[in-house]
């Protein structure tokens, strides 16, 4: 691990020499800019709400793409509003957050997707931490029950998708690690260890089956629900089955960092450190630290970037820096460089442009030609979370 630290420091120092990033990063100015842009986003959303299409996801051409509460991305916009309230203390954001969080209430009963963790914990989870509203707690506990209903005790994992029966038997995706936080929270709040056992089993099975020898992650592992055996390990959104899909590595890094925070089990910290090693030592990482959508995509350096993968990674690294003493400075410095880059005009959208989204140049699903090199709501969510974490850590200096 010591050699890893020295290697990453060398990479960061070398890249800093190649492309200077200001030492006078003004986080308050960036927050002010994102606040103004989020005000614009609220106006856009209000103007484009039609029927069940009530929340923003991305853009296509000049048009905002609106989705229903059942879309997997539905919780991110309310989550942004809660975080903007945290960042500014302005009461209007709390009121807006309450308004848009309410729109997801019925999804607490949604048993058709693992994504209820994203949808509800990113919205109601923030809301409960901020307000202590007992109704929010009830909704979150019901959501955890809905999520837990997707668990298979033979496989010891939660099923990810139901809509891909033509491709998989029992698919589990690396993204699913992001939903364990809801279960661990529900276990603490209710005293029901079943939620925790499911989360632990899911994480342990993921460590066993999702990672290659170099600690990079497969996207999808397909299982037999009868025997629990692995049928195949493939990709759905990456370039190839054995390639490194950038956002998948970010999901894993974040998920196992949370697992360590909530359990203090060393194996989860070890896994998070291993994934961080992969992410920080990409041999084709661009100088600005924003990864290509897949690090084995065939036309690098002419491949789209994924700002969402960068934002998720930065947020995870900020937290991981508080748990990993040996790598604290390496992780913090790497996260700082990502956030500083995302705050430049190359990525941070000008106030009033692109329907109110914060970050440009994310890649949603390249193999299906969906959301390529555009703003996407979850990039904005994790960017704000990273800003919040950076601000908190900088205060501790």
C-alpha positions as a Markdown table, in Angstrom:
| # | Residue | x | y | z |
|---|---|---|---|---|
| 1 | Unk | 0.0 | 0.0 | 0.0 |
| 2 | Unk | 2.9 | 2.3 | 0.7 |
| 3 | Unk | 4.1 | 1.9 | -2.9 |
| 4 | Unk | 0.6 | 2.7 | -4.1 |
| 5 | Unk | 0.6 | 5.9 | -2.1 |
| 6 | Unk | 3.9 | 7.0 | -3.6 |
| 7 | Unk | 2.7 | 6.1 | -7.1 |
| 8 | Unk | -0.5 | 8.1 | -6.8 |
| 9 | Unk | 1.3 | 11.1 | -5.4 |
| 10 | Unk | 3.7 | 11.0 | -8.3 |
| 11 | Unk | 0.8 | 10.8 | -10.8 |
| 12 | Unk | -1.0 | 13.7 | -9.1 |
| 13 | Unk | 2.1 | 15.8 | -8.9 |
| 14 | Unk | 3.0 | 15.1 | -12.5 |
| 15 | Unk | -0.4 | 16.0 | -13.8 |
| 16 | Unk | -0.4 | 19.2 | -11.7 |
| 17 | Unk | 2.8 | 20.2 | -13.5 |
| 18 | Unk | 1.3 | 19.5 | -16.9 |
| 19 | Unk | -1.9 | 21.4 | -16.2 |
| 20 | Unk | -2.0 | 23.9 | -13.3 |
| 21 | Unk | -5.1 | 24.0 | -11.2 |
| 22 | Unk | -5.6 | 27.0 | -9.1 |
| 23 | Unk | -4.6 | 26.8 | -5.4 |
| 24 | Unk | -7.2 | 29.4 | -4.7 |
| 25 | Unk | -10.3 | 27.2 | -5.3 |
| 26 | Unk | -13.3 | 29.2 | -4.2 |
| 27 | Unk | -15.8 | 26.7 | -3.1 |
| 28 | Unk | -18.3 | 29.4 | -1.9 |
| 29 | Unk | -18.3 | 30.9 | -5.4 |
| 30 | Unk | -19.0 | 27.5 | -6.9 |
| 31 | Unk | -21.8 | 26.9 | -4.5 |
| 32 | Unk | -23.3 | 30.3 | -5.3 |
| 33 | Unk | -23.2 | 29.5 | -9.0 |
| 34 | Unk | -24.8 | 26.1 | -8.5 |
| 35 | Unk | -27.5 | 27.7 | -6.4 |
| 36 | Unk | -28.3 | 30.2 | -9.1 |
| 37 | Unk | -28.4 | 27.4 | -11.7 |
| 38 | Unk | -30.6 | 25.2 | -9.4 |
| 39 | Unk | -33.1 | 28.2 | -9.2 |
| 40 | Unk | -33.2 | 28.1 | -13.0 |
| 41 | Unk | -33.7 | 24.3 | -12.9 |
| 42 | Unk | -36.7 | 24.7 | -10.7 |
| 43 | Unk | -38.3 | 27.1 | -13.2 |
| 44 | Unk | -37.6 | 24.6 | -16.0 |
| 45 | Unk | -39.1 | 21.7 | -14.1 |
| 46 | Unk | -42.3 | 23.7 | -13.2 |
| 47 | Unk | -42.7 | 24.7 | -16.9 |
| 48 | Unk | -42.2 | 21.2 | -18.2 |
| 49 | Unk | -44.2 | 19.1 | -15.7 |
| 50 | Unk | -46.9 | 17.3 | -17.7 |
| 51 | Unk | -48.9 | 14.4 | -16.2 |
| 52 | Unk | -46.7 | 11.8 | -14.7 |
| 53 | Unk | -43.5 | 13.5 | -16.1 |
| 54 | Unk | -42.6 | 15.4 | -13.0 |
| 55 | Unk | -38.9 | 15.3 | -12.4 |
| 56 | Unk | -35.8 | 16.1 | -14.6 |
| 57 | Unk | -33.4 | 13.4 | -15.7 |
| 58 | Unk | -31.3 | 14.8 | -18.6 |
| 59 | Unk | -31.6 | 16.7 | -21.9 |
| 60 | Unk | -32.0 | 15.7 | -25.5 |
| 61 | Unk | -31.1 | 18.4 | -28.0 |
| 62 | Unk | -32.5 | 21.6 | -26.4 |
| 63 | Unk | -35.3 | 19.8 | -24.5 |
| 64 | Unk | -35.3 | 18.6 | -20.9 |
| 65 | Unk | -36.2 | 15.0 | -20.4 |
| 66 | Unk | -38.7 | 14.6 | -17.6 |
| 67 | Unk | -39.5 | 11.3 | -15.9 |
| 68 | Unk | -42.1 | 9.8 | -13.5 |
| 69 | Unk | -41.6 | 9.0 | -9.9 |
| 70 | Unk | -40.9 | 5.4 | -10.8 |
| 71 | Unk | -37.8 | 6.2 | -12.9 |
| 72 | Unk | -34.6 | 5.1 | -11.1 |
| 73 | Unk | -33.3 | 8.7 | -11.2 |
| 74 | Unk | -36.4 | 10.3 | -9.6 |
| 75 | Unk | -34.8 | 10.9 | -6.2 |
| 76 | Unk | -31.8 | 12.8 | -7.3 |
| 77 | Unk | -33.5 | 16.2 | -8.0 |
| 78 | Unk | -35.2 | 16.3 | -4.5 |
| 79 | Unk | -31.9 | 15.2 | -3.1 |
| 80 | Unk | -30.1 | 18.2 | -4.7 |
| 81 | Unk | -32.7 | 20.5 | -3.1 |
| 82 | Unk | -32.0 | 19.1 | 0.3 |
| 83 | Unk | -28.3 | 19.4 | -0.1 |
| 84 | Unk | -28.6 | 23.0 | -1.4 |
| 85 | Unk | -30.4 | 23.8 | 1.9 |
| 86 | Unk | -27.5 | 22.2 | 3.8 |
| 87 | Unk | -25.0 | 24.2 | 1.8 |
| 88 | Unk | -26.8 | 27.6 | 2.0 |
| 89 | Unk | -29.2 | 27.4 | 5.0 |
| 90 | Unk | -31.7 | 29.2 | 2.8 |
| 91 | Unk | -35.2 | 28.2 | 3.8 |
| 92 | Unk | -36.6 | 28.3 | 0.3 |
| 93 | Unk | -34.5 | 25.2 | -0.6 |
| 94 | Unk | -36.0 | 23.3 | 2.3 |
| 95 | Unk | -39.5 | 24.2 | 1.2 |
| 96 | Unk | -38.7 | 23.1 | -2.4 |
| 97 | Unk | -37.2 | 19.9 | -1.2 |
| 98 | Unk | -40.3 | 19.0 | 0.8 |
| 99 | Unk | -42.4 | 19.8 | -2.3 |
| 100 | Unk | -40.5 | 17.6 | -4.6 |
| 101 | Unk | -39.8 | 14.8 | -2.1 |
| 102 | Unk | -43.6 | 14.4 | -1.6 |
| 103 | Unk | -43.9 | 13.4 | -5.3 |
| 104 | Unk | -42.1 | 10.1 | -4.6 |
| 105 | Unk | -44.2 | 8.9 | -1.7 |
| 106 | Unk | -45.9 | 6.0 | -3.5 |
| 107 | Unk | -42.6 | 4.5 | -4.5 |
| 108 | Unk | -42.2 | 3.2 | -0.9 |
| 109 | Unk | -44.3 | 0.3 | -2.1 |
| 110 | Unk | -42.4 | -0.3 | -5.3 |
| 111 | Unk | -41.1 | -3.9 | -5.2 |
| 112 | Unk | -40.2 | -4.0 | -8.9 |
| 113 | Unk | -36.7 | -2.5 | -8.8 |
| 114 | Unk | -33.6 | -2.4 | -6.6 |
| 115 | Unk | -33.4 | 1.3 | -7.4 |
| 116 | Unk | -35.8 | 2.3 | -4.6 |
| 117 | Unk | -32.7 | 2.8 | -2.6 |
| 118 | Unk | -31.5 | 5.5 | -5.0 |
| 119 | Unk | -35.0 | 6.9 | -5.4 |
| 120 | Unk | -36.0 | 7.1 | -1.7 |
| 121 | Unk | -32.9 | 7.4 | 0.3 |
| 122 | Unk | -31.5 | 10.2 | -1.8 |
| 123 | Unk | -34.8 | 12.1 | -1.3 |
| 124 | Unk | -36.6 | 11.0 | 1.9 |
| 125 | Unk | -33.3 | 10.0 | 3.5 |
| 126 | Unk | -32.0 | 13.6 | 3.3 |
| 127 | Unk | -35.4 | 14.8 | 4.3 |
| 128 | Unk | -35.4 | 12.7 | 7.5 |
| 129 | Unk | -31.9 | 13.7 | 8.5 |
| 130 | Unk | -32.8 | 17.3 | 8.0 |
| 131 | Unk | -36.2 | 17.5 | 9.6 |
| 132 | Unk | -36.7 | 14.4 | 11.7 |
| 133 | Unk | -40.2 | 14.1 | 10.2 |
| 134 | Unk | -41.6 | 10.8 | 11.6 |
| 135 | Unk | -43.6 | 10.3 | 8.4 |
| 136 | Unk | -40.4 | 10.3 | 6.4 |
| 137 | Unk | -39.1 | 7.6 | 8.7 |
| 138 | Unk | -42.2 | 5.4 | 8.2 |
| 139 | Unk | -41.8 | 5.8 | 4.4 |
| 140 | Unk | -38.2 | 4.9 | 4.5 |
| 141 | Unk | -38.8 | 1.8 | 6.6 |
| 142 | Unk | -41.5 | 0.6 | 4.2 |
| 143 | Unk | -39.1 | 1.3 | 1.3 |
| 144 | Unk | -36.5 | -0.9 | 3.0 |
| 145 | Unk | -39.1 | -3.7 | 3.2 |
| 146 | Unk | -39.9 | -3.3 | -0.5 |
| 147 | Unk | -36.2 | -3.5 | -1.3 |
| 148 | Unk | -35.7 | -6.5 | 1.0 |
| 149 | Unk | -38.5 | -8.4 | -0.8 |
| 150 | Unk | -36.1 | -8.7 | -3.7 |
| 151 | Unk | -33.6 | -10.8 | -1.8 |
| 152 | Unk | -32.8 | -14.4 | -2.7 |
| 153 | Unk | -31.3 | -16.3 | 0.3 |
| 154 | Unk | -29.8 | -19.0 | -2.0 |
| 155 | Unk | -27.9 | -16.4 | -4.0 |
| 156 | Unk | -27.6 | -14.1 | -1.0 |
| 157 | Unk | -28.1 | -11.0 | -3.2 |
| 158 | Unk | -30.9 | -8.6 | -4.0 |
| 159 | Unk | -32.1 | -8.9 | -7.6 |
| 160 | Unk | -31.3 | -5.8 | -9.6 |
| 161 | Unk | -33.5 | -5.8 | -12.7 |
| 162 | Unk | -36.8 | -7.4 | -13.7 |
| 163 | Unk | -37.0 | -6.0 | -17.2 |
| 164 | Unk | -34.1 | -8.0 | -18.8 |
| 165 | Unk | -35.5 | -11.5 | -18.7 |
| 166 | Unk | -34.4 | -12.0 | -22.3 |
| 167 | Unk | -30.8 | -11.4 | -21.2 |
| 168 | Unk | -30.4 | -12.7 | -17.7 |
| 169 | Unk | -31.9 | -15.1 | -15.2 |
| 170 | Unk | -31.1 | -13.3 | -11.9 |
| 171 | Unk | -29.0 | -10.2 | -12.6 |
| 172 | Unk | -27.1 | -8.4 | -9.9 |
| 173 | Unk | -25.3 | -5.2 | -10.9 |
| 174 | Unk | -22.5 | -3.4 | -9.1 |
| 175 | Unk | -24.7 | -0.4 | -8.9 |
| 176 | Unk | -26.8 | -2.3 | -6.4 |
| 177 | Unk | -24.2 | -1.7 | -3.7 |
| 178 | Unk | -25.5 | 1.8 | -3.5 |
| 179 | Unk | -28.8 | 0.5 | -2.0 |
| 180 | Unk | -27.3 | -1.2 | 1.0 |
| 181 | Unk | -27.2 | 2.1 | 2.9 |
| 182 | Unk | -30.9 | 2.1 | 3.2 |
| 183 | Unk | -31.1 | -1.4 | 4.6 |
| 184 | Unk | -28.3 | -0.7 | 7.1 |
| 185 | Unk | -30.2 | 2.5 | 8.2 |
| 186 | Unk | -33.5 | 0.6 | 8.5 |
| 187 | Unk | -31.8 | -2.1 | 10.7 |
| 188 | Unk | -30.5 | 0.6 | 13.1 |
| 189 | Unk | -33.8 | 2.4 | 13.2 |
| 190 | Unk | -36.1 | -0.6 | 13.7 |
| 191 | Unk | -33.8 | -3.0 | 15.5 |
| 192 | Unk | -34.6 | -5.6 | 12.9 |
| 193 | Unk | -31.3 | -7.3 | 12.0 |
| 194 | Unk | -32.8 | -8.9 | 8.9 |
| 195 | Unk | -32.2 | -5.7 | 7.0 |
| 196 | Unk | -28.5 | -5.7 | 8.1 |
| 197 | Unk | -28.1 | -9.4 | 7.3 |
| 198 | Unk | -29.3 | -8.9 | 3.8 |
| 199 | Unk | -27.0 | -6.0 | 3.2 |
| 200 | Unk | -24.0 | -7.9 | 4.6 |
| 201 | Unk | -24.8 | -11.0 | 2.6 |
| 202 | Unk | -25.2 | -8.9 | -0.6 |
| 203 | Unk | -21.9 | -7.1 | 0.0 |
| 204 | Unk | -20.0 | -10.3 | 0.8 |
| 205 | Unk | -21.4 | -12.1 | -2.3 |
| 206 | Unk | -20.5 | -9.1 | -4.4 |
| 207 | Unk | -16.9 | -9.1 | -3.1 |
| 208 | Unk | -16.7 | -12.8 | -4.0 |
| 209 | Unk | -18.1 | -12.7 | -7.5 |
| 210 | Unk | -18.0 | -9.2 | -8.9 |
| 211 | Unk | -14.3 | -8.4 | -8.8 |
| 212 | Unk | -11.5 | -9.5 | -11.1 |
| 213 | Unk | -8.0 | -10.3 | -9.9 |
| 214 | Unk | -6.9 | -6.7 | -10.6 |
| 215 | Unk | -9.9 | -5.5 | -8.4 |
| 216 | Unk | -11.8 | -3.9 | -11.2 |
| 217 | Unk | -15.5 | -4.8 | -11.3 |
| 218 | Unk | -17.8 | -6.5 | -13.7 |
| 219 | Unk | -21.0 | -4.7 | -14.3 |
| 220 | Unk | -23.5 | -7.7 | -14.2 |
| 221 | Unk | -23.2 | -11.0 | -12.5 |
| 222 | Unk | -26.0 | -13.4 | -13.5 |
| 223 | Unk | -27.0 | -16.1 | -11.1 |
| 224 | Unk | -29.1 | -19.3 | -11.0 |
| 225 | Unk | -31.9 | -18.6 | -8.4 |
| 226 | Unk | -32.2 | -22.3 | -7.7 |
| 227 | Unk | -28.5 | -23.1 | -7.0 |
| 228 | Unk | -26.9 | -19.7 | -6.4 |
| 229 | Unk | -24.2 | -20.5 | -9.0 |
| 230 | Unk | -22.8 | -17.8 | -11.3 |
| 231 | Unk | -24.1 | -18.2 | -14.8 |
| 232 | Unk | -22.1 | -15.5 | -16.4 |
| 233 | Unk | -20.3 | -12.2 | -15.8 |
| 234 | Unk | -20.9 | -9.5 | -18.4 |
| 235 | Unk | -21.5 | -5.9 | -19.1 |
| 236 | Unk | -24.7 | -4.1 | -19.9 |
| 237 | Unk | -23.5 | -0.4 | -20.1 |
| 238 | Unk | -19.8 | -0.8 | -20.5 |
| 239 | Unk | -17.8 | -1.3 | -23.7 |
| 240 | Unk | -17.1 | -5.1 | -23.2 |
| 241 | Unk | -17.5 | -7.8 | -20.6 |
| 242 | Unk | -13.9 | -7.5 | -19.5 |
| 243 | Unk | -13.6 | -3.7 | -19.8 |
| 244 | Unk | -13.6 | -1.2 | -17.0 |
| 245 | Unk | -16.8 | 0.8 | -17.1 |
| 246 | Unk | -16.0 | 3.9 | -15.2 |
| 247 | Unk | -19.2 | 4.5 | -13.4 |
| 248 | Unk | -19.4 | 0.9 | -12.3 |
| 249 | Unk | -16.0 | 1.3 | -10.5 |
| 250 | Unk | -17.4 | 4.5 | -8.9 |
| 251 | Unk | -20.5 | 2.7 | -7.6 |
| 252 | Unk | -18.4 | 0.0 | -6.1 |
| 253 | Unk | -16.0 | 2.5 | -4.4 |
| 254 | Unk | -18.9 | 4.4 | -2.9 |
| 255 | Unk | -20.8 | 1.4 | -1.9 |
| 256 | Unk | -18.0 | -0.3 | 0.0 |
| 257 | Unk | -17.0 | 2.9 | 1.7 |
| 258 | Unk | -20.5 | 3.1 | 3.1 |
| 259 | Unk | -20.4 | -0.5 | 4.1 |
| 260 | Unk | -17.3 | 0.2 | 6.2 |
| 261 | Unk | -18.8 | 3.3 | 7.7 |
| 262 | Unk | -21.9 | 1.5 | 8.8 |
| 263 | Unk | -20.3 | -1.8 | 10.0 |
| 264 | Unk | -16.6 | -1.0 | 10.8 |
| 265 | Unk | -15.8 | -4.3 | 9.2 |
| 266 | Unk | -12.2 | -4.2 | 8.0 |
| 267 | Unk | -12.9 | -6.2 | 4.8 |
| 268 | Unk | -15.1 | -3.5 | 3.5 |
| 269 | Unk | -12.4 | -0.9 | 4.0 |
| 270 | Unk | -9.9 | -3.2 | 2.3 |
| 271 | Unk | -12.3 | -3.6 | -0.6 |
| 272 | Unk | -12.8 | 0.2 | -0.9 |
| 273 | Unk | -9.1 | 0.8 | -0.8 |
| 274 | Unk | -8.6 | -1.8 | -3.6 |
| 275 | Unk | -11.2 | -0.2 | -5.8 |
| 276 | Unk | -9.6 | 3.3 | -5.1 |
| 277 | Unk | -6.3 | 1.8 | -6.3 |
| 278 | Unk | -7.9 | 0.8 | -9.5 |
| 279 | Unk | -9.7 | 4.2 | -10.0 |
| 280 | Unk | -6.6 | 6.3 | -9.2 |
| 281 | Unk | -4.2 | 4.3 | -11.4 |
| 282 | Unk | -6.1 | 4.2 | -14.7 |
| 283 | Unk | -3.3 | 4.1 | -17.3 |
| 284 | Unk | -5.4 | 6.1 | -19.7 |
| 285 | Unk | -6.9 | 8.7 | -17.3 |
| 286 | Unk | -7.0 | 12.1 | -18.9 |
| 287 | Unk | -4.9 | 14.9 | -17.4 |
| 288 | Unk | -8.0 | 16.6 | -16.0 |
| 289 | Unk | -9.0 | 13.5 | -14.0 |
| 290 | Unk | -12.4 | 13.1 | -15.6 |
| 291 | Unk | -12.5 | 9.5 | -16.9 |
| 292 | Unk | -13.7 | 8.3 | -20.2 |
| 293 | Unk | -17.0 | 6.5 | -20.0 |
| 294 | Unk | -15.1 | 3.2 | -20.3 |
| 295 | Unk | -11.4 | 3.0 | -19.7 |
| 296 | Unk | -11.1 | 0.4 | -22.5 |
| 297 | Unk | -13.3 | 2.2 | -25.0 |
| 298 | Unk | -11.7 | 1.7 | -28.5 |
| 299 | Unk | -11.3 | 5.3 | -29.6 |
| 300 | Unk | -9.5 | 6.9 | -26.6 |
| 301 | Unk | -8.7 | 9.9 | -26.5 |
| 302 | Unk | -11.7 | 10.6 | -28.7 |
| 303 | Unk | -14.3 | 8.9 | -26.5 |
| 304 | Unk | -16.9 | 10.7 | -24.4 |
| 305 | Unk | -16.1 | 11.5 | -20.8 |
| 306 | Unk | -18.3 | 10.6 | -17.8 |
| 307 | Unk | -18.6 | 13.5 | -15.4 |
| 308 | Unk | -21.0 | 11.5 | -13.3 |
| 309 | Unk | -18.4 | 8.8 | -12.7 |
| 310 | Unk | -16.0 | 11.6 | -11.6 |
| 311 | Unk | -18.5 | 13.2 | -9.3 |
| 312 | Unk | -19.4 | 9.9 | -7.6 |
| 313 | Unk | -15.7 | 9.0 | -7.3 |
| 314 | Unk | -14.9 | 12.4 | -5.7 |
| 315 | Unk | -17.7 | 12.1 | -3.2 |
| 316 | Unk | -16.6 | 8.6 | -2.2 |
| 317 | Unk | -13.0 | 9.5 | -1.9 |
| 318 | Unk | -13.8 | 12.4 | 0.4 |
| 319 | Unk | -15.5 | 10.0 | 2.7 |
| 320 | Unk | -12.9 | 7.3 | 2.3 |
| 321 | Unk | -10.2 | 9.8 | 3.3 |
| 322 | Unk | -11.8 | 10.0 | 6.7 |
| 323 | Unk | -11.6 | 6.2 | 7.2 |
| 324 | Unk | -8.3 | 5.3 | 5.6 |
| 325 | Unk | -5.5 | 6.9 | 7.7 |
| 326 | Unk | -2.7 | 5.7 | 5.5 |
| 327 | Unk | -4.2 | 7.1 | 2.3 |
| 328 | Unk | -6.0 | 10.1 | 3.8 |
| 329 | Unk | -4.1 | 12.8 | 1.9 |
| 330 | Unk | -3.9 | 10.9 | -1.3 |
| 331 | Unk | -7.7 | 10.4 | -1.4 |
| 332 | Unk | -8.4 | 14.0 | -0.4 |
| 333 | Unk | -6.0 | 15.4 | -3.0 |
| 334 | Unk | -7.4 | 13.2 | -5.7 |
| 335 | Unk | -11.0 | 14.2 | -4.9 |
| 336 | Unk | -10.0 | 17.9 | -4.8 |
| 337 | Unk | -8.5 | 17.7 | -8.2 |
| 338 | Unk | -11.6 | 16.1 | -9.6 |
| 339 | Unk | -13.9 | 18.7 | -8.1 |
| 340 | Unk | -11.7 | 21.6 | -9.1 |
| 341 | Unk | -11.9 | 20.3 | -12.7 |
| 342 | Unk | -15.6 | 19.8 | -12.6 |
| 343 | Unk | -15.9 | 23.4 | -11.4 |
| 344 | Unk | -14.3 | 24.8 | -14.5 |
| 345 | Unk | -16.2 | 26.1 | -17.5 |
| 346 | Unk | -15.4 | 22.9 | -19.3 |
| 347 | Unk | -17.8 | 21.0 | -17.1 |
| 348 | Unk | -19.8 | 23.4 | -14.9 |
| 349 | Unk | -22.6 | 24.8 | -17.0 |
| 350 | Unk | -23.2 | 28.5 | -17.4 |
| 351 | Unk | -26.1 | 29.8 | -15.3 |
| 352 | Unk | -29.2 | 29.8 | -17.4 |
| 353 | Unk | -27.9 | 27.2 | -19.9 |
| 354 | Unk | -28.8 | 23.6 | -20.6 |
| 355 | Unk | -32.2 | 23.6 | -18.7 |
| 356 | Unk | -30.7 | 24.2 | -15.3 |
| 357 | Unk | -28.4 | 21.2 | -15.0 |
| 358 | Unk | -25.1 | 21.7 | -13.2 |
| 359 | Unk | -22.6 | 19.5 | -15.0 |
| 360 | Unk | -22.0 | 18.7 | -18.6 |
| 361 | Unk | -20.4 | 15.7 | -20.3 |
| 362 | Unk | -21.8 | 12.7 | -18.6 |
| 363 | Unk | -22.4 | 9.4 | -20.4 |
| 364 | Unk | -25.5 | 7.3 | -19.5 |
| 365 | Unk | -25.6 | 4.2 | -21.6 |
| 366 | Unk | -23.2 | 4.2 | -24.5 |
| 367 | Unk | -24.0 | 0.7 | -25.9 |
| 368 | Unk | -27.7 | 1.8 | -26.3 |
| 369 | Unk | -26.9 | 5.2 | -27.6 |
| 370 | Unk | -28.7 | 6.8 | -24.7 |
| 371 | Unk | -27.7 | 10.0 | -22.9 |
| 372 | Unk | -24.3 | 10.5 | -24.5 |
| 373 | Unk | -22.1 | 13.4 | -23.5 |
| 374 | Unk | -25.0 | 15.3 | -21.9 |
| 375 | Unk | -26.0 | 16.7 | -18.4 |
| 376 | Unk | -27.5 | 14.0 | -16.2 |
| 377 | Unk | -29.2 | 14.5 | -12.9 |
| 378 | Unk | -27.2 | 12.1 | -10.8 |
| 379 | Unk | -23.9 | 13.8 | -11.8 |
| 380 | Unk | -25.3 | 17.0 | -10.3 |
| 381 | Unk | -26.4 | 15.2 | -7.2 |
| 382 | Unk | -23.0 | 13.7 | -6.4 |
| 383 | Unk | -21.3 | 16.9 | -7.4 |
| 384 | Unk | -23.2 | 18.8 | -4.7 |
| 385 | Unk | -22.6 | 16.0 | -2.2 |
| 386 | Unk | -18.9 | 16.2 | -3.0 |
| 387 | Unk | -18.9 | 19.9 | -2.5 |
| 388 | Unk | -20.6 | 19.5 | 0.8 |
| 389 | Unk | -18.1 | 16.9 | 1.9 |
| 390 | Unk | -15.2 | 19.0 | 0.8 |
| 391 | Unk | -16.5 | 22.0 | 2.6 |
| 392 | Unk | -16.8 | 20.0 | 5.8 |
| 393 | Unk | -13.3 | 18.5 | 5.5 |
| 394 | Unk | -11.7 | 21.8 | 4.7 |
| 395 | Unk | -13.1 | 23.2 | 7.9 |
| 396 | Unk | -11.3 | 20.5 | 9.9 |
| 397 | Unk | -7.9 | 21.7 | 8.6 |
